[in-house]
Every structure is written in C-alpha cells, then in structure tokens.
C-alpha cells in the first residue's frame, strides 16, 4: 500500500496524554507529510518518546486523534494495528540488537517474522540493506563485536528491512563519537530519500538533527511550542526555543530546582 503523498502520513489532532495524574501532552496538533524528515525535539521529559509510542499504538491518546495514513490509530483492532506496524520501522535507543543473533540474522528477523519470502530472497534483501549502511562485510559478526556506531547502522538496516512507509528514530545519535554521529545522520537522510521513506527523529543533538531535518517540532511544557524549518527555529524569538537551540544553561527551563531563597534557607537551618 502506497501512502497518498498529498495527505499527512502522520497526524496529531488536539492530542492529550497523561501518565496517571501527570499530564505529558496537551492539545498537540502536528502533521508529517510523506517523504519528510521531521525532528521532534525539546527538553527531557517533554513527551518526545511518548509521541512515537502514540504513533505506534503502544499508548492511546487520552483525548484527540492520532492518525497514521489517514486512519485513527486509537480505534484500530489488534489485527489492524499489527498491520499498520508492519509499515513502520523503529530504531530504538542504543539500537537494541538481539545479542545472540548475528548481524545478518538481526536484519533478517523482521523479514522472517512478517513475510513468507524464500530464504534466497531474504538473503538478497538483507545484504542489500546492509550494503546500504556500509556493513555488508560485517554480516557474520555479533553485536558484541561491533562498535557503537556500527551497531546503530545495523539497527538502521533492520528498521528499513520491510521497506516501511515510516521510520521512527528514538535518540539515534546518543553515545556516538563525532564520526559515527555524522555517518548516522547522513544515513538517515540518504535512506529516507533513496527508499522513499518518511522519517521522524527524536533527538537532543541540535546541530546534526538540524542538518538533515526538513522541519522541526519543539515540545515543551506539555505543548507544541514551535514548528518550522531549522532556519526558522534558529531565528525564533521564543525564549524556550532559543534556550534549547543555543544550549543556554538558564532560562524558561531553570538551572535551580524551585526552593526557598538561599539566605532564609541557610539562616533557618542555623536557628
């Protein structure tokens, strides 16, 4: 099934979500068009990973609608949800490779689980995906034999093994050295364009993410506080956006946890 390129592939319409009594997202509305590389950014605890889980149906919105390719994720049956997930690829934080499977078998895993393709075709597809990330020669290695950057690239190959419509990346640059980080960022953009994907990246790495994203959504205080191109966000006058983009230590996100003033606190302890 090919997504309609004139309609959003992913859509949030006034979405609320809370973990128990703790609100995380409030009235969030956003749209991701087919073919885009979109970043979801913001301070820790702002609901970025929660956004990915809502798209994948692991979580259900408290209010509002989450749509994937025009269909309400929250109203899907189990069978419909599993079918939708087969059109989604996911790169988890730190890669999450199966440690007891080889590189080849890690990438082959979704093909074996979700298709009836013959072994010869699975072999060809796996080698093609590994070649796309530069690791065809590492097919027989195990995760323990890989560097962090190599493991992340294998996880990318696994995420695109089924030729999904959407790939979601949860902190794909965490823990990588500058070379591996640059390679991973360029691969996300190249794979997106070469394979006709749509990509959503959750990341704190401003420079690398801004370098490959078409648009950026910034979450803060439970809401969508800004959306636009990287250039538009760099020029934003919003204090929270400016603090995040520039990495400023103090601003709307305070350095000090709320407390009584220093003088009264210290004097009170002596009395």
The 8 nearest C-alpha neighbors of each residue, nearest first, counted from 0:
[[1, 2, 164, 86, 3, 163, 68, 83],
 [2, 0, 3, 164, 4, 68, 163, 86],
 [1, 3, 4, 68, 0, 8, 33, 164],
 [2, 4, 5, 6, 1, 68, 33, 8],
 [5, 3, 33, 6, 2, 32, 7, 8],
 [4, 6, 3, 7, 32, 33, 2, 8],
 [7, 5, 4, 3, 8, 32, 33, 69],
 [8, 6, 32, 9, 31, 30, 10, 33],
 [7, 9, 68, 32, 33, 67, 31, 6],
 [10, 8, 67, 31, 7, 66, 30, 68],
 [9, 11, 30, 66, 65, 29, 7, 12],
 [10, 12, 65, 28, 29, 64, 14, 13],
 [11, 13, 28, 64, 14, 63, 10, 65],
 [14, 12, 26, 27, 63, 28, 11, 15],
 [15, 13, 63, 26, 27, 12, 62, 64],
 [16, 14, 25, 62, 24, 26, 61, 60],
 [15, 17, 61, 24, 60, 23, 22, 25],
 [18, 16, 22, 23, 21, 19, 20, 24],
 [19, 17, 21, 20, 22, 16, 23, 61],
 [18, 20, 21, 17, 22, 16, 23, 61],
 [19, 21, 18, 22, 17, 23, 16, 61],
 [22, 20, 18, 17, 19, 23, 16, 24],
 [21, 23, 17, 24, 16, 20, 18, 221],
 [24, 22, 17, 221, 16, 46, 21, 45],
 [25, 23, 221, 16, 15, 222, 22, 46],
 [24, 26, 15, 222, 221, 27, 14, 16],
 [25, 27, 13, 14, 15, 28, 222, 24],
 [28, 26, 13, 14, 25, 223, 222, 24],
 [27, 29, 12, 11, 13, 26, 14, 30],
 [30, 28, 11, 10, 27, 12, 31, 216],
 [29, 31, 10, 9, 7, 11, 32, 28],
 [32, 30, 9, 7, 8, 10, 33, 29],
 [31, 33, 7, 8, 35, 34, 30, 6],
 [34, 32, 197, 4, 8, 35, 7, 31],
 [33, 35, 197, 196, 195, 32, 36, 191],
 [36, 34, 197, 33, 32, 37, 213, 198],
 [35, 37, 198, 212, 213, 199, 197, 38],
 [38, 36, 199, 214, 212, 215, 213, 35],
 [37, 39, 200, 215, 199, 201, 216, 212],
 [40, 38, 216, 201, 217, 200, 215, 47],
 [41, 39, 217, 202, 201, 216, 38, 218],
 [40, 42, 218, 217, 219, 45, 43, 243],
 [41, 43, 45, 44, 219, 40, 243, 218],
 [44, 42, 45, 41, 46, 47, 203, 40],
 [43, 45, 46, 42, 47, 23, 41, 48],
 [44, 46, 219, 43, 42, 47, 218, 221],
 [47, 45, 49, 44, 23, 48, 50, 24],
 [46, 48, 50, 49, 45, 39, 201, 40],
 [49, 47, 51, 50, 46, 52, 169, 201],
 [48, 50, 46, 52, 47, 51, 53, 58],
 [49, 51, 47, 53, 48, 52, 46, 54],
 [52, 50, 54, 48, 53, 49, 55, 47],
 [53, 51, 49, 55, 57, 54, 50, 58],
 [52, 54, 58, 56, 50, 51, 55, 59],
 [55, 53, 51, 52, 56, 50, 65, 67],
 [56, 54, 52, 53, 57, 51, 84, 58],
 [55, 57, 53, 58, 54, 52, 72, 59],
 [58, 56, 52, 55, 53, 59, 54, 51],
 [57, 59, 53, 56, 52, 60, 55, 49],
 [60, 58, 73, 53, 56, 61, 57, 16],
 [59, 61, 16, 62, 15, 14, 63, 58],
 [60, 62, 16, 15, 59, 17, 63, 14],
 [63, 61, 15, 60, 14, 64, 16, 13],
 [62, 64, 14, 13, 12, 15, 60, 65],
 [65, 63, 12, 14, 11, 66, 71, 62],
 [64, 66, 11, 72, 71, 10, 12, 54],
 [67, 65, 71, 70, 10, 69, 72, 9],
 [66, 68, 9, 70, 69, 8, 72, 10],
 [69, 67, 8, 70, 9, 2, 66, 7],
 [68, 70, 67, 66, 71, 8, 7, 9],
 [71, 69, 66, 67, 68, 72, 75, 65],
 [70, 72, 66, 73, 74, 65, 64, 67],
 [73, 71, 75, 66, 74, 65, 70, 56],
 [72, 74, 71, 59, 75, 65, 56, 60],
 [75, 73, 72, 71, 76, 70, 80, 59],
 [76, 74, 72, 79, 80, 73, 77, 71],
 [75, 77, 79, 78, 80, 74, 81, 73],
 [78, 76, 80, 79, 81, 75, 82, 74],
 [77, 79, 81, 76, 80, 82, 75, 83],
 [80, 78, 82, 76, 75, 77, 81, 83],
 [79, 81, 83, 77, 82, 78, 75, 76],
 [82, 80, 84, 78, 83, 79, 77, 85],
 [81, 83, 79, 85, 80, 84, 78, 86],
 [84, 82, 80, 86, 81, 85, 79, 87],
 [85, 83, 87, 81, 86, 82, 80, 55],
 [84, 86, 82, 83, 87, 81, 163, 161],
 [87, 85, 163, 84, 83, 164, 165, 88],
 [88, 86, 165, 84, 163, 85, 166, 164],
 [87, 89, 166, 158, 163, 159, 165, 167],
 [90, 88, 167, 158, 166, 168, 91, 87],
 [89, 91, 168, 158, 94, 169, 154, 167],
 [92, 90, 94, 169, 95, 89, 93, 168],
 [91, 93, 169, 94, 170, 171, 90, 95],
 [94, 92, 95, 91, 151, 173, 171, 170],
 [93, 95, 91, 151, 154, 92, 96, 90],
 [96, 94, 93, 91, 97, 92, 154, 90],
 [97, 95, 94, 98, 154, 105, 142, 150],
 [98, 96, 100, 99, 105, 95, 142, 101],
 [97, 99, 142, 100, 96, 141, 143, 101],
 [98, 100, 97, 101, 141, 142, 96, 143],
 [101, 99, 97, 98, 104, 105, 141, 102],
 [100, 102, 141, 104, 103, 140, 139, 105],
 [101, 103, 138, 105, 104, 140, 141, 139],
 [104, 102, 138, 101, 106, 105, 107, 139],
 [103, 105, 107, 101, 106, 102, 100, 108],
 [106, 104, 102, 108, 107, 103, 100, 101],
 [105, 107, 157, 104, 103, 108, 125, 156],
 [106, 108, 104, 110, 105, 109, 125, 103],
 [107, 109, 111, 105, 110, 106, 104, 112],
 [110, 108, 112, 111, 107, 113, 106, 160],
 [111, 109, 107, 114, 113, 108, 112, 161],
 [110, 112, 108, 109, 114, 113, 107, 115],
 [113, 111, 109, 110, 114, 108, 115, 107],
 [114, 112, 110, 111, 109, 115, 85, 161],
 [115, 113, 110, 116, 111, 112, 109, 161],
 [116, 114, 117, 111, 113, 110, 112, 118],
 [115, 117, 114, 120, 121, 118, 111, 110],
 [118, 116, 119, 120, 121, 115, 122, 114],
 [119, 117, 121, 120, 122, 116, 111, 123],
 [118, 120, 122, 117, 121, 123, 116, 124],
 [121, 119, 123, 122, 117, 118, 124, 116],
 [122, 120, 118, 124, 123, 119, 125, 117],
 [123, 121, 119, 125, 120, 124, 118, 126],
 [122, 124, 120, 126, 121, 125, 127, 119],
 [123, 125, 127, 121, 126, 122, 120, 128],
 [126, 124, 128, 122, 127, 123, 107, 121],
 [125, 127, 129, 123, 128, 124, 135, 130],
 [126, 128, 124, 130, 125, 129, 123, 131],
 [129, 127, 131, 125, 156, 130, 126, 124],
 [130, 128, 135, 126, 134, 132, 131, 127],
 [129, 131, 135, 133, 127, 128, 132, 134],
 [130, 132, 128, 129, 133, 127, 156, 134],
 [133, 131, 129, 130, 134, 152, 156, 128],
 [132, 134, 130, 131, 135, 129, 136, 152],
 [135, 133, 129, 137, 136, 130, 132, 138],
 [134, 136, 129, 130, 137, 138, 126, 133],
 [135, 137, 134, 138, 139, 133, 130, 129],
 [138, 136, 134, 135, 140, 139, 102, 103],
 [137, 139, 103, 102, 136, 135, 140, 101],
 [140, 138, 137, 101, 102, 103, 141, 136],
 [141, 139, 137, 101, 138, 102, 144, 142],
 [140, 142, 101, 144, 143, 102, 100, 139],
 [141, 143, 145, 144, 98, 150, 140, 102],
 [144, 142, 141, 145, 98, 146, 140, 150],
 [145, 143, 142, 141, 140, 146, 150, 149],
 [146, 144, 142, 143, 149, 150, 147, 141],
 [147, 145, 149, 148, 150, 144, 143, 142],
 [146, 148, 150, 149, 151, 145, 175, 174],
 [147, 149, 179, 151, 146, 150, 175, 152],
 [150, 148, 152, 146, 151, 147, 145, 153],
 [149, 151, 153, 147, 152, 148, 145, 146],
 [150, 152, 154, 148, 94, 149, 153, 147],
 [153, 151, 155, 149, 154, 150, 132, 156],
 [154, 152, 156, 150, 155, 151, 149, 157],
 [153, 155, 151, 157, 94, 152, 156, 158],
 [156, 154, 152, 158, 153, 157, 90, 151],
 [157, 155, 153, 128, 154, 159, 158, 129],
 [156, 158, 106, 154, 160, 155, 159, 153],
 [157, 159, 88, 155, 89, 156, 160, 90],
 [160, 158, 162, 156, 157, 161, 88, 163],
 [161, 159, 157, 162, 158, 156, 128, 106],
 [160, 162, 163, 159, 110, 109, 85, 86],
 [163, 161, 159, 160, 164, 194, 86, 196],
 [164, 162, 86, 87, 165, 161, 88, 159],
 [163, 165, 196, 86, 87, 197, 162, 166],
 [166, 164, 197, 87, 163, 198, 196, 88],
 [167, 165, 88, 198, 87, 89, 197, 199],
 [168, 166, 199, 89, 198, 200, 88, 90],
 [167, 169, 200, 90, 171, 201, 89, 199],
 [168, 170, 201, 91, 92, 171, 90, 200],
 [171, 169, 202, 201, 92, 172, 173, 168],
 [172, 170, 169, 168, 173, 92, 202, 93],
 [173, 171, 170, 180, 175, 174, 183, 204],
 [174, 172, 170, 175, 171, 93, 92, 202],
 [175, 173, 172, 176, 147, 93, 180, 148],
 [176, 174, 180, 173, 179, 172, 148, 177],
 [175, 177, 179, 178, 180, 174, 148, 181],
 [178, 176, 180, 179, 181, 175, 182, 172],
 [179, 177, 181, 180, 176, 182, 175, 148],
 [180, 178, 148, 182, 176, 181, 177, 175],
 [181, 179, 177, 183, 175, 178, 182, 172],
 [180, 182, 184, 178, 179, 183, 177, 185],
 [181, 183, 179, 185, 180, 184, 186, 178],
 [184, 182, 186, 180, 181, 185, 179, 187],
 [185, 183, 181, 187, 186, 182, 180, 207],
 [184, 186, 188, 182, 187, 183, 189, 181],
 [187, 185, 189, 183, 188, 184, 190, 182],
 [188, 186, 184, 190, 185, 189, 191, 183],
 [187, 189, 191, 185, 186, 190, 211, 192],
 [190, 188, 186, 192, 191, 187, 193, 185],
 [191, 189, 193, 187, 192, 188, 194, 186],
 [192, 190, 196, 188, 189, 194, 195, 193],
 [191, 193, 195, 189, 190, 194, 188, 196],
 [194, 192, 190, 195, 191, 189, 196, 188],
 [193, 195, 196, 192, 191, 190, 162, 189],
 [196, 194, 192, 191, 193, 34, 197, 164],
 [197, 195, 191, 164, 34, 194, 165, 198],
 [196, 198, 34, 165, 35, 33, 36, 164],
 [199, 197, 36, 166, 165, 167, 37, 35],
 [198, 200, 167, 37, 38, 36, 168, 166],
 [201, 199, 38, 168, 39, 167, 202, 37],
 [202, 200, 39, 169, 170, 38, 40, 168],
 [201, 203, 170, 204, 40, 200, 39, 169],
 [202, 204, 205, 40, 41, 201, 170, 42],
 [205, 203, 202, 206, 208, 207, 172, 209],
 [204, 206, 208, 209, 207, 203, 244, 202],
 [205, 207, 209, 208, 204, 210, 244, 211],
 [208, 206, 210, 209, 205, 204, 184, 211],
 [209, 207, 210, 205, 206, 211, 204, 212],
 [208, 210, 206, 212, 229, 207, 211, 205],
 [209, 211, 207, 208, 212, 206, 229, 184],
 [210, 212, 209, 208, 188, 213, 207, 184],
 [213, 211, 36, 209, 37, 214, 208, 210],
 [212, 214, 36, 37, 228, 35, 211, 215],
 [215, 213, 228, 37, 227, 212, 229, 38],
 [214, 216, 38, 227, 226, 37, 228, 39],
 [215, 217, 226, 39, 225, 38, 40, 218],
 [218, 216, 40, 225, 41, 224, 39, 223],
 [219, 217, 223, 41, 222, 224, 45, 40],
 [218, 220, 221, 45, 222, 41, 224, 223],
 [219, 221, 222, 45, 218, 23, 24, 224],
 [222, 220, 24, 23, 219, 25, 45, 218],
 [223, 221, 25, 219, 220, 218, 27, 24],
 [222, 224, 218, 27, 225, 217, 219, 216],
 [223, 225, 218, 222, 217, 219, 226, 240],
 [226, 224, 217, 223, 216, 227, 240, 218],
 [227, 225, 216, 215, 217, 214, 224, 228],
 [228, 226, 214, 215, 231, 232, 229, 216],
 [227, 229, 214, 231, 230, 215, 213, 232],
 [230, 228, 232, 209, 231, 233, 214, 215],
 [229, 231, 233, 228, 232, 234, 227, 209],
 [232, 230, 228, 234, 229, 233, 227, 235],
 [233, 231, 235, 229, 234, 230, 227, 228],
 [232, 234, 230, 231, 235, 229, 244, 241],
 [233, 235, 231, 232, 230, 236, 241, 229],
 [236, 234, 232, 237, 233, 231, 241, 240],
 [235, 237, 238, 234, 241, 240, 232, 233],
 [238, 236, 240, 235, 239, 241, 225, 224],
 [237, 239, 241, 240, 242, 236, 251, 250],
 [240, 238, 242, 241, 237, 251, 243, 250],
 [241, 239, 243, 237, 242, 238, 244, 235],
 [240, 242, 238, 244, 239, 243, 245, 237],
 [243, 241, 247, 239, 245, 240, 246, 244],
 [242, 244, 246, 240, 241, 245, 239, 247],
 [243, 245, 241, 246, 242, 240, 205, 233],
 [246, 244, 242, 247, 243, 241, 240, 233],
 [245, 247, 243, 242, 244, 248, 241, 249],
 [246, 248, 242, 245, 249, 243, 250, 241],
 [249, 247, 254, 246, 250, 242, 253, 252],
 [250, 248, 253, 254, 247, 252, 251, 242],
 [249, 251, 252, 253, 242, 248, 239, 238],
 [250, 252, 239, 253, 238, 249, 242, 254],
 [253, 251, 250, 249, 254, 239, 242, 42],
 [254, 252, 249, 255, 250, 251, 256, 248],
 [253, 255, 249, 248, 256, 252, 250, 251],
 [256, 254, 253, 257, 258, 249, 252, 248],
 [255, 257, 258, 254, 253, 252, 259, 260],
 [258, 256, 255, 259, 253, 260, 254, 261],
 [259, 257, 256, 260, 255, 261, 264, 263],
 [258, 260, 264, 261, 263, 257, 262, 265],
 [261, 259, 262, 263, 264, 258, 265, 257],
 [262, 260, 264, 263, 265, 259, 258, 266],
 [263, 261, 265, 264, 260, 266, 267, 259],
 [262, 264, 266, 265, 267, 261, 260, 259],
 [263, 265, 261, 267, 262, 266, 259, 260],
 [266, 264, 268, 262, 267, 263, 261, 269],
 [267, 265, 263, 269, 268, 264, 262, 270],
 [266, 268, 264, 270, 265, 269, 263, 262],
 [267, 269, 265, 266, 270, 264, 263, 262],
 [270, 268, 266, 267, 265, 264, 263, 262],
 [269, 267, 268, 266, 265, 264, 263, 262]]
